[in-house]
């Protein structure tokens, strides 16, 4: 079945589907016009199922679920929510559901959600009812790991990763807070940030307090992780605990700052990033107004620029952490969406780029579905 | 006490499009609980898990703004659910 791109925007959800052998794309939607859509994720265990993280400017956060590939949606009966706070505790309330991750292949119907402020939630019934993961949300160190150091859009928990070999082995990331690992299904957690820079802190060698923008795990080699951090691009090969700054091999005039990082579906040595300007006041736009994707095919030892078809000048794109994805077919193809409402397709692993949609609202996420 | 609840447009997906619905309760909390029974999911979009009115929601008993859900309707027969948001 052909790829469908699900586009989550500040004003609703859209779908792009290829036509004429991927030479054209048909857009459908908006669905939930006016809703803020942070993530739309397909369930690989049942591809008919999609979950959508949503809220509106007025109303509180929720999750919608589709069991017919996005034709119809039903709201969760119990959206992610922190437990009722006891006297003397600082009250926490979910402001937005930011991230959705399907659970382990052996746990049909299980899902994880990450929220702002940083919270981890789990559903056992396909996203209809959500419960807080107390092992993280009420961990004795939680107040220090997730102290509310907000990014411009608030403190967010994202990049929830499930080891395909072991349902109990989980990772998550907090902006700002760092990367954390659990080996017991989320009952206990430990920081996993050694080697990562935290240039914005007085002590850059702290065990947590980092700003991972996006963390990915290779499905075919789950010991291989990559991270696009606020302070560089990193690789980690488990069981090692020290991240290696592979972004140091990027051209110095480009640097290694950005939000998304995506992996080749079959090759754990191949990763793509979309560098953004992290100098001075952090414009977070294409460097020099000339957007480019960079690829490594050797696990970060070298990087190659991919900009054929992208604007050559005066293009100040910003691409957020959930707004880039890769589809195994065709060849593989890369896709990214910009905060200015454009969607770009990079055929042949990003060798050639084409704008496939424009004039959309601010894009928060681009995800591939079948 | 039976009250009329006037529903702002962003919440009407929960009321089948109705601009006004009926609910029972002496306090705002009781009214919202009854509203939730009749229109599941509606309360959480207005009230967070700590029982606080969300930042862009305003509740009025008649013309009196409600600050605390424990407030009584005090004879008012209409609860207004208002969505207040500015910006683009």
Interface residues (C-beta under 8 A of the other chain):
Chain A: X34 X56 X57 X58 X59 X60 X62 X75 X76 X77 X79 X81 X82 X83 X84 X85 X91 X92 X93 X94
Chain B: X8 X10 X11 X40 X41 X44 X45 X46 X47 X48 X49 X50 X51 X52 X54 X56 X57 X83 X84 X85 X87
